[in-house]
């Protein structure tokens, strides 16, 4: 394969492989090792920063959880929420007093609404300037039920399209914690997490930090371009996180938004949220750009050195080769008197002297060749005469056929025509294989000749499957078998016999049967029959051997004969091979 390329190109390739390729692999290994080291360190530092952010988030959230806890355990709420009778005026005043006592103690700055509902989802108490519709409320209650006994955290949008996060808890009876009596919600402004906590954390250029629910809904993010309240734009993020969560891995590499990211997360089971950070590989690998530039400069310098070395080698190796090529072109143009002038002792010098010696031998051989031209012309004349003889024979037979027609001797005319066609197919046609249809045509010509000899003492019937007519078979395998049927079938008493030729397909085989109802013969003694008595000089044993050579030992000629009843000769050849041969011929 290398000999397809010039030596100069092979030298260049060799120097590049020996010098540049190891350096490339070494640089790639160092680059890969350095990138992994940076990625691992950034992953650890990111997870530590994420842990601190999570602590701050939980600490901030505790104020709102404490407010819900105070509401849930309030004596007035515990007494009146199950009965839902707080609509009366005296109870309304007591409720306001009870709630006022709670809110004077604790009411976080980012709480925009506080709502209490009974177990039938009826409003018991509400304080705030932002309200939500029933659909958002139902979703928040479903999340509380799903996260019980822990608090539920749900993104909701108020009627005035204000982003809030609903922190909800199921209220249970103090005397029996198994009995739910209602719900308590604190609606927290979305700015608490996005602006106060997440926005102050910078993990690197292009990095993102966000809070995500179990279902993949974004609750808050430090990037204003990330929509909140809906699933993240790439659903593969939450799928990858849950997959690695099952494996116990809290930092991993993955593809998000068609870009490589280093992903870290912390899962807060009690409130059902994920704190997630994404750091793009483009930022992680930015420090390795200097190494890449340095490697590129070194490789360019090495390539330049290789080119200089190859130029020096070119003078000592490639130039002598080019001299030999030029000399070879002169020899091909007939200038045999020229010689290569190279007296050096290296391999190229030895090769040049050997070529000069061979050119001298060529001159000698060309002189001898001229002497052989006369003998060659004589041989060509003899070959031409051997080609003329068959044509002379066919022309003579054709003349005799027309004389028999003129003299109205149709039997002789048909016999000469059949003989001419039969000889033409066997002498002029040099193909070793012919179609079944051509072989049957030759066979019909043979029968016409034999009918003249045996005075119509036999009849022939054909049963041919038309789809097999164009299948290829070895030449002259039917005629010896048909001749065998006539020789061993005709009765001494002059009784006319019937010869049947059947060609049919059986699964993946072609069966060719030649049967007669003649006198039959002993198959154990017929093998020694003199083939010279036959038209082709080919016996049935030869037919069987040829078939086995073509197709294999499992195929061939199979003969059964019963004396006094007749003979059946069956030729079996494969059908699949016939299709392949036809396809090859068409190509």
C-alpha positions in Angstrom: 0.0 0.0 0.0 2.9 2.4 0.8 4.2 1.9 -2.7 1.3 3.9 -4.1 3.0 7.0 -2.8 6.2 8.7 -3.9 9.4 8.2 -1.8 9.5 11.9 -1.1 6.0 11.8 0.3 6.8 8.7 2.4 9.8 10.4 3.9 7.7 13.4 4.9 5.1 11.1 6.4 7.7 9.2 8.3 9.3 12.3 9.8 5.9 13.6 10.8 4.8 10.3 12.4 8.1 9.9 14.3 8.4 13.5 15.5 5.1 15.2 15.5 2.7 12.4 16.4 4.4 11.5 19.7 4.4 15.1 20.7 0.8 15.5 19.7 -0.2 12.5 21.9 2.0 13.7 24.8 0.4 17.2 24.5 -3.1 15.7 24.3 -2.4 13.6 27.4 -1.1 16.5 29.4 -4.0 18.7 28.2 -6.5 16.0 29.2 -4.8 15.5 32.5 -4.7 19.2 33.3 -8.3 19.7 32.2 -9.5 16.8 34.5 -7.5 18.2 37.4 -9.0 21.7 37.0 -12.5 20.2 36.5 -12.1 18.1 39.6 -10.9 21.0 41.8 -13.6 23.4 40.4 -16.2 20.7 41.1 -15.2 20.4 44.7 -15.0 24.2 45.2 -18.4 24.6 43.5 -20.0 22.0 45.7 -18.6 23.7 48.8 -19.9 27.1 47.6 -23.3 25.3 46.9 -23.3 23.9 50.4 -22.9 27.4 51.9 -25.6 28.8 49.6 -27.9 26.0 50.7 -27.2 26.8 54.4 -28.1 30.4 53.8 -31.3 29.5 51.9 -32.4 27.1 54.7 -31.6 29.7 57.3 -33.6 32.3 55.5 -36.5 29.9 55.0 -36.5 29.0 58.7 -38.1 32.4 59.5 -41.1 31.6 57.3 -41.3 28.0 58.6 -41.3 29.4 62.1 -44.2 31.7 61.1 -46.2 28.8 59.7 -45.4 26.8 62.9 -46.7 29.6 65.1 -49.9 29.7 63.1 -50.4 25.9 63.1 -50.0 25.7 66.9 -52.0 28.9 67.7 -54.7 28.1 70.3 -57.4 30.1 68.5 -56.6 28.4 65.2 -56.7 24.9 66.8 -60.0 25.6 68.4 -61.9 27.3 65.5 -60.3 25.9 62.3 -61.9 22.5 62.5 -65.5 23.9 63.0 -65.0 26.7 60.5 -67.2 29.1 62.6 -64.9 32.1 62.6 -67.3 34.1 60.4 -69.2 35.5 63.3 -68.2 39.0 64.4 -67.1 38.1 67.9 -64.9 35.3 66.5 -63.6 37.7 63.8 -62.3 40.1 66.5 -60.8 37.2 68.4 -59.1 35.9 65.2 -57.7 39.3 64.4 -56.3 39.6 67.9 -54.8 36.1 67.7 -53.2 36.7 64.3 -52.0 40.2 65.4 -50.2 38.6 68.4 -48.4 36.2 66.0 -47.4 38.8 63.4 -46.2 41.3 66.0 -43.7 38.6 67.1 -42.5 37.5 63.6 -43.4 38.6 60.1 -40.5 38.3 57.6 -39.9 41.2 55.2 -40.4 39.2 52.0 -43.7 37.7 53.0 -46.4 39.2 50.7 -49.3 37.2 51.9 -50.4 34.8 54.7 -53.4 32.5 54.2 -55.1 29.9 56.4 -57.6 27.4 55.0 -59.7 24.7 56.6 -59.6 21.0 55.5 -62.3 21.7 52.9 -60.1 24.4 51.3 -62.3 27.2 52.6 -60.5 30.5 53.5 -60.2 30.9 57.2 -57.9 33.9 57.3 -55.8 36.0 54.9 -53.4 38.9 55.4 -51.5 40.6 52.6 -51.7 42.6 49.4 -51.1 39.8 46.9 -53.7 37.0 46.2 -53.6 34.0 44.0 -56.3 32.3 41.9 -58.0 29.0 42.8 -56.0 27.1 40.2 -52.6 28.1 41.7 -54.0 27.5 45.2 -55.1 24.0 44.3 -51.6 23.3 42.9 -49.9 24.5 46.1 -52.2 22.4 48.2 -51.5 19.3 46.1 -47.7 19.9 46.6 -48.3 20.2 50.4 -50.2 16.9 50.4 -47.5 15.2 48.3 -44.7 16.4 50.5 -46.4 15.7 53.9 -45.4 15.5 56.6 -42.8 18.1 55.5 -43.5 21.6 54.2 -44.3 22.1 50.5 -42.6 24.7 48.3 -44.4 25.7 45.1 -44.0 28.5 42.6 -47.2 30.5 42.1 -48.0 33.7 40.2 -50.4 36.1 41.9 -53.4 37.7 40.3 -51.2 40.7 39.5 -48.5 38.4 37.9 -46.2 38.8 40.8 -43.6 35.9 41.2 -44.0 34.2 44.6 -43.0 31.0 46.3 -45.7 29.4 48.4 -44.4 27.8 51.6 -47.3 25.6 52.9 -47.9 23.2 55.7 -50.7 20.9 56.7 -52.2 21.9 60.1 -52.9 18.9 62.4 -54.8 18.9 65.6 -52.5 19.4 68.6 -54.2 16.7 70.7 -54.2 14.2 67.8 -51.5 14.7 65.1 -53.1 12.2 62.8 -56.1 14.5 62.2 -55.6 17.2 59.6 -57.7 20.3 60.2 -56.4 22.8 57.5 -53.6 24.4 55.6 -51.3 27.4 56.4 -49.4 29.2 53.6 -46.8 32.0 53.5 -46.3 33.5 50.1 -42.7 34.6 49.7 -41.5 37.2 47.2 -39.4 35.5 44.5 -36.8 38.3 44.9 -35.8 36.8 48.2 -33.9 33.9 46.6 -33.0 35.3 43.2 -31.8 38.8 44.3 -30.8 38.4 47.9 -29.0 35.1 47.8 -28.4 33.5 44.4 -27.5 36.8 42.6 -24.6 37.4 45.0 -22.9 34.1 44.1 -20.5 34.2 41.1 -19.2 30.7 40.2 -17.7 31.8 36.9 -18.5 33.2 33.5 -21.6 31.6 32.1 -22.3 29.7 35.3 -25.9 29.3 36.4 -27.4 28.8 39.9 -31.0 27.9 40.4 -33.6 26.3 42.7 -35.7 23.5 41.1 -38.6 21.4 42.3 -38.8 17.6 42.2 -40.8 17.8 38.9 -38.1 20.0 37.2 -40.0 23.3 37.7 -37.6 26.3 38.2 -38.5 28.1 41.4 -35.7 30.7 41.3 -32.5 31.4 39.4 -29.7 34.0 39.4 -30.1 34.4 35.6 -33.1 36.6 34.7 -33.2 34.9 31.3 -34.2 31.6 32.8 -38.1 31.5 33.1 -39.4 30.5 36.5 -42.6 28.7 37.3 -42.1 26.3 34.3 -39.9 23.2 33.7 -36.3 24.0 32.7 -35.9 24.5 28.9 -33.8 21.3 28.7 -35.6 18.4 30.4 -32.5 16.3 30.3 -31.1 18.3 33.2 -33.5 17.0 35.8 -33.3 13.5 34.3 -29.5 13.4 34.5 -29.7 14.7 38.1 -32.1 12.0 39.2 -30.1 9.4 37.5 -26.9 10.4 39.3 -28.8 10.9 42.5 -29.6 7.2 42.4 -25.9 6.5 42.0 -25.0 8.7 44.9 -23.0 11.2 42.8 -23.6 14.9 43.5 -21.2 16.3 40.8 -21.0 15.1 37.2 -20.4 16.2 33.6 -23.3 16.3 31.2 -24.8 17.9 28.1 -27.3 20.7 28.8 -28.6 23.1 26.2 -26.3 21.3 23.6 -23.2 22.4 25.6 -20.9 20.5 28.0 -21.5 21.5 31.7 -20.1 20.6 35.0 -23.2 20.0 37.2 -23.4 20.0 41.0 -26.6 19.8 43.1 -27.9 19.5 46.6 -31.2 17.9 47.3 -33.3 19.2 50.3 -35.7 16.3 51.0 -37.7 18.0 53.7 -38.8 20.9 51.4 -38.5 18.9 48.1 -36.1 21.2 46.1 -32.8 20.9 44.3 -30.2 23.6 44.5 -28.3 23.3 41.2 -25.2 24.9 39.7 -24.0 24.6 36.1 -20.6 25.6 35.0 -19.8 25.5 31.3 -16.7 23.5 30.1 -15.8 26.6 28.0 -15.1 28.4 31.3 -13.3 25.4 32.9 -11.0 24.9 29.9 -10.3 28.5 29.3 -7.1 28.2 31.3 -5.7 25.5 29.0 -5.7 27.8 25.9 -2.1 28.9 26.7 -0.9 25.3 26.7 -2.6 24.8 23.3 -0.9 27.8 21.8 2.5 26.7 23.1 2.0 23.2 21.7 1.0 24.7 18.3 4.2 26.8 18.1 6.4 23.8 19.0 4.7 21.6 16.4 5.2 24.2 13.7 8.9 24.5 14.6 9.3 20.7 14.4 7.5 20.6 11.0 9.9 23.3 9.7 12.9 21.2 10.9 11.4 18.1 9.2 11.1 20.0 5.9 14.8 21.1 6.1 15.9 17.5 6.8 13.8 16.1 4.0 15.2 18.6 1.6 18.8 17.4 2.4 17.7 13.7 2.1 16.0 14.5 -1.2 19.3 15.4 -2.8 20.8 12.0 -1.9 17.8 9.7 -2.5 15.1 11.2 -4.6 17.3 12.8 -7.3 19.1 9.6 -8.3 15.6 7.9 -8.5 14.4 10.7 -10.8 17.4 10.1 -13.0 16.5 6.5 -13.3 12.8 7.4 -14.1 14.0 9.8 -16.9 16.2 7.1 -18.3 13.4 4.6 -18.3 11.2 7.1 -20.2 14.0 7.3 -22.8 14.2 3.6 -23.1 10.4 3.3 -23.6 10.7 5.8 -26.5 13.3 3.5 -28.2 16.5 5.3 -27.3 18.4 2.1 -26.3 21.9 3.6 -26.9 21.6 5.9 -23.8 23.1 4.9 -20.4 22.8 6.2 -16.8 25.9 8.1 -15.6 26.2 7.3 -11.9 29.5 6.0 -10.5 28.6 6.2 -6.8 28.9 3.1 -4.6 25.5 3.4 -2.8 22.4 1.3 -3.6 21.3 3.8 -6.3 24.6 3.5 -8.1 24.5 -0.3 -8.1 20.9 -0.1 -9.4 21.9 2.2 -12.2 24.7 -0.2 -13.4 22.3 -3.1 -13.3 19.8 -1.2 -15.5 22.5 -0.3 -18.0 23.3 -4.1 -18.2 19.6 -4.9 -18.8 19.3 -2.3 -21.5 22.1 -4.1 -23.3 20.3 -7.4 -23.1 17.2 -5.7 -24.5 19.1 -4.6 -27.5 20.3 -8.1 -28.1 16.8 -9.5 -27.7 15.3 -7.0 -30.1 17.8 -8.1 -32.7 16.7 -11.7 -32.3 13.1 -10.7 -32.4 13.5 -9.4 -35.9 14.7 -12.8 -37.0 11.6 -14.4 -35.6 9.2 -12.2 -37.6 9.3 -14.4 -40.7 8.5 -17.5 -38.7 5.7 -15.7 -37.0 4.1 -14.8 -40.3 4.2 -18.4 -41.4 2.5 -19.5 -38.2 -0.2 -16.8 -38.7 -0.8 -18.1 -42.2 -1.3 -21.6 -40.8 -3.7 -20.3 -38.2 -5.7 -18.5 -40.9 -5.9 -21.7 -42.8 -7.2 -23.6 -39.7 -9.9 -21.0 -39.5 -10.9 -21.3 -43.1 -11.4 -25.1 -43.0 -14.6 -25.0 -40.7 -16.1 -22.3 -42.8 -15.4 -24.3 -46.0 -17.1 -27.3 -44.4 -20.2 -25.3 -43.4 -20.4 -23.7 -46.9 -20.2 -27.1 -48.5 -22.9 -28.5 -46.2 -25.1 -25.5 -47.0 -24.6 -26.1 -50.8 -25.6 -29.7 -50.4 -28.7 -28.7 -48.4 -29.9 -26.4 -51.2 -29.2 -29.1 -53.8 -31.5 -31.5 -51.8 -34.2 -28.8 -51.6 -34.0 -28.2 -55.4 -34.2 -32.0 -56.0 -37.0 -32.2 -53.5 -35.4 -34.5 -51.0 -36.7 -33.0 -47.7 -35.3 -35.8 -45.5 -31.8 -35.1 -46.8 -32.3 -31.3 -46.5 -33.4 -31.5 -42.9 -30.6 -33.9 -42.1 -27.9 -31.7 -43.6 -29.4 -28.6 -41.9 -29.5 -30.3 -38.5 -25.9 -31.5 -39.0 -24.7 -28.1 -40.0 -26.3 -26.4 -36.9 -25.0 -29.1 -34.6 -21.4 -28.8 -35.9 -21.6 -25.0 -35.8 -22.6 -25.0 -32.1 -19.9 -27.5 -31.2 -17.0 -26.3 -33.4 -17.4 -22.5 -33.6 -19.0 -21.9 -30.2 -16.1 -21.9 -27.7 -18.3 -21.2 -24.6 -18.1 -23.9 -22.0 -21.6 -23.1 -20.8 -24.8 -22.5 -22.8 -28.4 -22.0 -21.8 -30.8 -25.0 -21.4 -32.7 -23.6 -24.4 -29.6 -23.7 -26.6 -28.7 -27.3 -25.4 -32.3 -28.4 -26.2 -32.0 -26.9 -29.7 -28.7 -28.8 -30.3 -30.5 -31.9 -29.0 -33.4 -31.5 -31.5 -30.9 -31.2 -34.3 -29.2 -34.4 -33.1 -32.6 -36.2 -33.0 -33.3 -35.1 -36.6 -30.0 -36.7 -37.7 -30.7 -39.9 -35.8 -34.3 -40.2 -37.2 -32.7 -40.4 -40.7 -30.5 -43.2 -39.5 -33.1 -45.1 -37.6 -36.1 -44.4 -39.8 -38.3 -42.7 -37.2 -38.1 -45.6 -34.8 -38.4 -43.3 -31.8 -40.6 -40.3 -30.8 -39.5 -37.4 -28.6 -41.7 -35.4 -26.2 -40.6 -32.3 -24.2 -41.9 -31.0 -20.8 -39.9 -27.8 -20.1 -40.4 -25.3 -17.3 -40.2 -22.0 -19.2 -38.5 -20.1 -16.3 -35.5 -22.5 -16.6 -34.8 -22.1 -20.3 -32.3 -19.3 -19.7 -30.4 -21.1 -16.9 -26.8 -22.0 -17.8 -25.5 -25.6 -17.9 -22.2 -27.2 -19.1 -22.1 -27.7 -22.9 -22.8 -31.2 -24.3 -24.3 -32.9 -21.3 -27.7 -33.8 -22.8 -26.6 -35.1 -26.2 -24.5 -38.1 -24.8 -27.4 -39.0 -22.5 -30.0 -38.8 -25.4 -27.6 -40.9 -27.6 -27.4 -43.4 -24.7 -31.2 -43.6 -24.7 -31.3 -44.4 -28.4 -28.5 -46.9 -28.3 -29.8 -48.8 -25.3 -33.5 -48.2 -25.9 -34.2 -49.4 -29.5 -35.5 -52.9 -29.6 -34.2 -55.5 -31.9 -37.8 -56.2 -32.9 -38.2 -52.8 -34.5 -40.8 -51.5 -31.9 -40.9 -47.7 -31.8 -39.9 -46.2 -28.5 -40.8 -42.9 -26.8 -38.2 -40.6 -25.3 -39.4 -38.0 -22.8 -37.2 -35.0 -21.8 -38.4 -33.1 -18.7 -36.8 -30.0 -17.1 -38.3 -28.8 -13.9 -37.3 -27.0 -10.6 -37.4 -28.8 -7.3 -36.7 -26.4 -4.4 -33.1 -25.2 -5.0 -32.3 -27.8 -7.6 -32.9 -28.3 -11.3 -33.9 -31.8 -12.4 -33.4 -32.8 -16.0 -34.8 -36.2 -16.8 -34.4 -38.2 -20.1 -36.5 -41.3 -20.0 -37.4 -44.0 -22.5 -39.6 -47.0 -22.6 -37.1 -49.1 -24.5 -35.4 -52.4 -23.8 -33.3 -51.1 -20.9 -29.8 -52.3 -20.1 -27.5 -53.5 -17.3 -26.0 -50.4 -15.7 -23.0 -52.4 -14.3 -21.7 -53.4 -17.8 -22.6 -50.4 -19.9 -19.6 -48.3 -18.7 -17.2 -50.0 -21.0 -19.2 -49.0 -24.1 -17.0 -47.7 -26.9 -17.3 -44.0 -27.0 -15.9 -43.8 -30.5 -19.1 -45.2 -31.8 -20.9 -42.1 -30.7 -21.2 -38.8 -32.5 -19.5 -36.7 -29.8 -17.2 -39.4 -28.5 -18.3 -38.4 -25.0 -19.7 -41.0 -22.6 -22.2 -40.7 -19.8 -19.3 -41.2 -17.3 -17.7 -38.1 -18.7 -21.0 -36.2 -18.2 -21.2 -37.2 -14.6 -17.6 -36.2 -13.9 -18.0 -32.8 -15.6 -21.2 -32.0 -13.5 -19.4 -32.9 -10.3 -16.4 -30.7 -11.2 -18.7 -27.8 -11.9 -21.0 -28.0 -8.9 -19.7 -30.5 -6.4 -19.9 -34.1 -5.4 -23.6 -34.0 -4.4 -24.7 -33.3 -8.0 -24.3 -35.3 -11.1 -25.9 -37.9 -13.4 -28.0 -40.7 -11.8 -29.2 -43.6 -14.0 -31.8 -46.3 -13.3 -32.7 -48.9 -15.8 -34.8 -52.1 -15.8 -34.3 -54.5 -18.7 -37.5 -54.8 -20.7 -39.1 -51.7 -19.1 -36.8 -48.7 -20.0 -34.2 -46.3 -18.7 -34.4 -43.0 -16.6 -31.4 -40.7 -16.6 -31.6 -37.8 -14.2 -29.3 -34.8 -14.1 -29.4 -32.8 -10.8 -27.7 -29.3 -10.7 -28.2 -26.4 -8.3 -30.7 -23.6 -9.1 -29.0 -20.9 -6.9 -25.8 -21.1 -8.9 -27.7 -20.5 -12.1 -29.1 -17.2 -10.8 -25.6 -16.0 -9.9 -24.2 -16.9 -13.3 -27.0 -15.1 -15.1 -26.3 -12.0 -13.0 -22.6 -12.2 -13.8 -23.4 -12.5 -17.5 -25.6 -9.4 -17.4 -22.9 -7.4 -15.7 
